[in-house]
Amino acid sequence: MPVQQLTVFLENQTGRLAEVTRILKEADINLKGFSTTEARDYGILRLIVSNTETARMKLKEAGFTTHIADAICIKVEDKPGELYKILELLAGEKINIDYIYVIADTRLVLSVSDIEKTESILKKNGAALC
């Protein structure tokens, strides 16, 4: 069964991603998974959320451009070769993958402008770094 993925188009500006998550929080929408891609002036945020239609409505009200599409979510074991098995199977059947991302757990990988400062801020505020 497909999952609904909400895509949000963002200006590449400080605070825009925080604004999206604030809107979701205020609407009591759980963020189950996400992926970001960026270019110089804009970014694409793909979300799996607890209520896609409400999330889209709230984000559109706030001026964000959004799109809903079906995607597939697959459970894989956390061991070597599991991703390969899926990709080999699909390639053998001539299925093209447009993009892929993981929503397995709650560890985040951030690319930031100042790694040392960011680590310091997060540690100071009790965040557990991997």
N, C-alpha and C positions, 0 to 999 in steps of 0.2 A: 504494500500500500504506500503510495507516495506521501511525502510530508510537504507541507506548504512552506516555502522559503520567501521571506520578505527581503527585497533588495531596496536599499536606501542610497540615494546619490547625495554625496556630501561635498561641500567646498572644503579644500584642504586648509582649514583654519583651526587655530587653537580653540578648544572648547566645544567644537561641533559634535564630536563623538560623545562627550560628556552630556551634551544637551539631549541627544537621542536616548541615552540610558536614563536620564532624569525623567523624560517623558514616559518611558516604559515603566519606571518605578512608580511614578505618580498614578499610572493607570493600573497598577498592581499586575503587571505582565511580567512573567518570568522569562528570562533570557536563557534558553537552553543550549544555544551554540551560535557561533558567529565566525565570520571571516572578513578581513578587510583587504582591499587592494588599493594602491594609490598611484596617482600620477602627480605631476607638478601642482596643478591647480584644483584637483578634485579627487575624490575617493569613492569607492564602491563598498558598501557595507552589506553583507549578506547575513541574515538572521534567521534562526529557528526560535520561535517564541511560543508561549502558552496560548496566546489568542491572536492569531495573525490578522484577522479583520479589524479588531479593535486597535491593535498596534498601528496598522496602516492608517486608519481613520485619524488617530491622535497625531501621528507624524505628519499627515497631510494638512491637518488643521494648523500645525506649527510651521508650515511652509516647505516641508521636505517633499522631494519627488520620490515616489515609491513604485514598486512593481512586485506583484506576487507571481511566483512560478512553482510548479511541482518539481520536487527533487526526490532522490532516493536516499534513505538512511540505512546503513548496513552495520550490524554488530560484527566486530572481528575480535578474535582473541589477541591479547597483548603478548605476542611472541613473534620471533623472527619469521619472515616469509608470508605472513597472513595477508598483507597488502598485495604482495606479489601474486598470490593465488587469485585474488579478485581481479587484478589488472590483467593477468595472463588470460583468464577466462573470458573477460570482455573483449580483449584484443583479438582473441581467437574467433570470436563471433562478430568481428568488425563493428563493435560498439565504440564510438568516440566519446571520450570524457572531456567536457568543456572546462571543468574545474573540479577540485576536490578539497575538502577541509575536514578537520577532526573536531568532534564535539564530545570526546570521550570523558573528560574530567574537568576539574576546575583550575588547572594550572594555566597561566597565561604567559605568552611570550610577547614582549613589547619591544618595538624598535623605537627609540626615543632620541631626542636631540642631545641629551647629556646623561649618559649612563651612570656616571659616578654620583651626580646630584640626585638622580631619580632613585638609585639604590639607597642613598642616605635618607631621603625623604620617606621612602617606604619603610625602611628599618625603624626609623624614628617613630613612625606611626603604627608599629606592631605588625606589619606585613611579613609573612614568611616567604623568603626568597628561595627558589629552587636550587 
